[in-house]
Amino acid sequence: MVIYGIVITAGFNVPGFEGMMQACKYGREFKKPLLSICYGMQCAIIEFAQNVCKIKGAWSTKLWDEQNDKCNNQLQPLKPEQKVIIKMFERFGEKSEMRLGRRTTTFITENSKVFNDYGRRDSIQERHRHGYEVNPEFVPRLIAAGLRFVGIGVDEGINDETENFPETSQKMLGIARNKEMSYLEKVNTLCQYSTATKTAIRMEIMELENHPYFVGIQFHPEFQSRPFSPSPPFLGLILASLQYSKIL
């Protein structure tokens, strides 16, 4: 069987997650065009952290919680250095179990396949449904190994209007949009500012360097995708797969 492209979607149990990780590893190592969505993106990041960054026991607190429940609370707690994926919560108000609905993603670099897929717009709005996200403490290490985070999200206000975002979020968006800062300067500054102010910085889009199309997105593009108007990441995957197969 010839594989020209791979989609890693959401999943909700540990055995399924292990299989998804193997698919991510296969796509990464054999340079198969791959699009990973939400839980799938987290899977791709954990696989990369384990096998490329050599972070022993890199895992998700969600997966640990699920596995611990099945083991009647007998598992050893995850160490801080293992928590690549962590539970999120909105810091401007009450804790929230899920990040739902339309949210803004801001591109922090123009050197991005997904940025091109979306018509080179500075920011986009897509629907979300997740309760866990990338731990920003690991972001510099992941980037140093070749996994680039090209789109970010911040804590939001009562509505979608940027001017109503919390002050810390406004500051972070200013950093993300600063044309005079290099990509690495932006990432390091954003992560440091996030830690200092206790403001969540959300990794929304990731891409792997030196790969035809290895993309991860925290949001759900399928909610706004139609047969004759496919969402940009799906179209990007299809075009990359056609190029990989030498049809284009």
C-alpha positions in Angstrom: 0.0 0.0 0.0 1.3 3.4 -1.0 0.7 6.3 1.5 0.7 9.8 0.0 -0.7 11.7 3.0 -1.8 11.2 6.6 -4.4 12.9 8.8 -4.1 12.4 12.6 -7.4 13.4 14.2 -8.7 13.5 17.8 -8.7 10.4 19.9 -9.8 9.6 23.5 -7.9 6.6 24.9 -4.4 5.6 25.6 -4.1 2.5 23.3 -5.4 4.6 20.4 -2.9 7.3 21.2 0.0 4.9 21.0 -1.1 4.0 17.5 -1.4 7.6 16.5 2.1 8.2 17.8 3.4 5.5 15.5 1.7 7.1 12.6 3.2 10.5 13.5 6.6 8.9 13.7 6.2 7.2 10.4 5.1 10.5 8.7 8.0 12.3 10.3 10.7 9.8 9.5 9.6 9.0 6.0 8.7 12.6 5.1 5.0 11.8 4.3 2.7 14.8 4.2 0.9 14.8 7.5 -1.8 17.0 9.1 -2.5 16.5 12.9 -5.5 18.1 14.5 -6.1 19.0 18.1 -5.4 15.8 20.1 -3.5 14.6 17.0 -1.2 17.6 17.2 -0.5 16.9 20.8 0.3 13.3 19.8 2.8 14.5 17.2 4.5 16.8 19.7 4.8 14.0 22.3 6.3 11.7 19.8 8.8 14.4 18.7 9.7 15.1 22.4 10.3 11.4 23.1 12.2 10.4 20.0 13.9 13.6 18.8 14.4 15.6 21.9 15.0 12.5 24.0 12.8 13.7 26.8 12.4 10.4 28.8 8.8 9.8 29.7 7.5 12.9 27.8 3.7 12.6 28.1 0.3 14.3 28.5 -1.3 14.9 31.9 -4.6 14.0 30.2 -3.3 10.6 29.1 -1.8 10.1 32.5 -5.2 10.9 34.2 -7.0 8.4 31.9 -4.4 5.7 32.4 -4.3 6.3 36.2 -8.1 5.9 36.4 -7.8 2.5 34.7 -5.1 1.5 37.1 -7.1 2.5 40.2 -4.8 5.4 41.0 -1.7 3.3 41.3 0.6 5.2 38.8 3.5 7.3 39.9 2.8 11.0 39.3 4.4 12.6 36.2 7.5 14.6 36.9 7.6 18.3 35.8 10.1 17.4 33.1 7.6 14.9 31.6 4.6 17.2 31.3 4.8 18.3 27.7 1.0 18.6 27.4 -0.9 20.1 30.3 -4.4 21.1 31.3 -5.3 24.6 30.2 -7.5 27.2 31.8 -8.5 30.7 31.1 -6.6 33.0 33.5 -8.8 36.1 33.1 -11.8 34.6 34.9 -13.1 31.4 36.4 -11.3 28.2 35.5 -12.7 26.5 32.4 -12.6 22.8 31.5 -12.7 23.5 27.8 -11.7 26.2 25.3 -14.7 26.3 23.0 -15.9 28.2 20.0 -14.3 30.7 17.7 -10.8 31.9 18.8 -8.1 34.0 17.2 -4.7 32.6 16.1 -2.0 35.1 15.3 1.0 34.1 13.1 4.4 35.1 14.5 6.3 34.4 11.3 5.7 34.6 7.6 8.1 31.7 7.0 5.3 29.2 7.3 3.4 26.8 5.0 0.1 27.3 7.0 0.6 31.1 6.8 0.7 30.7 3.0 -2.3 28.2 3.1 -4.4 30.9 4.7 -3.5 33.6 2.1 -0.8 35.2 4.2 -3.2 36.7 6.7 -1.7 38.0 10.0 -4.4 36.2 12.0 -7.2 33.8 11.5 -10.3 32.7 13.4 -11.1 29.0 13.8 -13.3 26.9 16.1 -11.8 25.2 19.1 -12.7 22.3 21.4 -9.9 21.3 23.7 -9.0 21.2 27.4 -5.2 20.5 27.2 -2.4 22.3 25.3 1.4 22.5 24.9 3.4 23.4 28.0 5.2 26.6 27.1 8.1 25.6 29.2 9.1 23.0 26.6 8.6 25.2 23.6 12.2 26.6 23.3 13.6 23.0 23.5 11.2 21.7 20.9 12.0 24.6 18.6 15.8 24.0 19.0 15.2 20.5 17.7 13.3 21.6 14.6 9.7 21.8 15.6 8.5 25.4 14.9 5.4 27.0 16.5 4.2 29.5 13.9 0.8 30.5 15.3 -0.2 31.4 18.8 -3.3 32.2 20.9 -3.6 34.2 24.1 -6.1 34.6 27.0 -9.2 36.4 25.7 -11.8 38.7 27.0 -15.6 38.7 27.1 -15.9 38.7 23.3 -13.8 38.3 20.2 -12.8 42.0 20.0 -9.0 42.3 20.5 -9.3 45.6 22.2 -11.2 43.9 25.0 -8.5 41.3 25.7 -6.7 41.5 29.0 -3.7 43.9 29.2 -1.2 41.0 29.4 -2.8 39.5 26.2 -2.5 42.8 24.4 1.2 42.9 25.3 1.7 39.4 24.0 -0.1 40.2 20.7 2.2 43.2 20.3 5.2 40.9 20.7 3.8 38.4 18.2 3.2 41.1 15.6 6.5 42.9 16.0 8.1 43.0 12.6 11.5 44.0 14.0 12.0 41.0 16.1 13.3 37.7 14.8 11.2 34.5 15.1 13.4 33.1 17.9 13.3 36.5 19.8 9.5 36.5 19.6 9.2 32.9 20.9 11.6 33.3 23.8 10.1 36.7 24.8 6.6 35.3 24.6 7.4 32.3 26.8 9.3 34.3 29.3 6.5 36.9 29.5 4.0 34.2 29.9 5.9 32.7 32.8 6.5 36.0 34.5 2.9 37.2 34.2 1.2 33.8 34.7 -0.6 34.4 31.3 -1.2 31.4 29.1 0.5 31.4 25.7 -1.2 28.9 23.5 0.7 27.0 20.8 -1.9 26.9 18.0 0.1 25.8 14.9 3.3 23.9 14.5 5.4 22.8 11.6 8.4 20.6 11.2 11.5 21.9 9.5 12.9 20.2 6.4 9.7 18.3 5.8 7.3 18.5 2.8 4.2 19.1 5.0 4.2 18.1 8.7 1.6 20.4 10.3 -0.2 20.4 13.6 -3.1 22.6 14.5 -4.8 22.9 17.9 -8.1 24.1 16.4 -10.6 22.2 14.3 -10.5 23.2 10.6 -13.1 20.6 9.7 -15.8 22.7 11.3 -15.5 25.3 8.5 -14.5 23.0 5.7 -16.8 22.2 2.8 -16.5 19.9 -0.3 -16.1 22.8 -2.7 -14.4 25.1 -0.2 -11.9 23.1 1.8 -10.3 24.5 4.9 -6.8 25.8 4.1 -4.9 23.1 6.1 -6.8 20.3 4.3 -6.1 21.9 0.9 -2.4 22.3 1.9 -2.2 18.6 2.8 -3.9 17.5 -0.4 -1.5 19.7 -2.5 1.5 18.4 -0.6 0.3 14.8 -1.1 -0.2 15.4 -4.9 3.3 16.8 -5.1 4.7 13.9 -3.1 3.0 11.4 -5.5 4.4 13.4 -8.4 0.9 14.0 -9.8 1.7 17.8 -9.6 
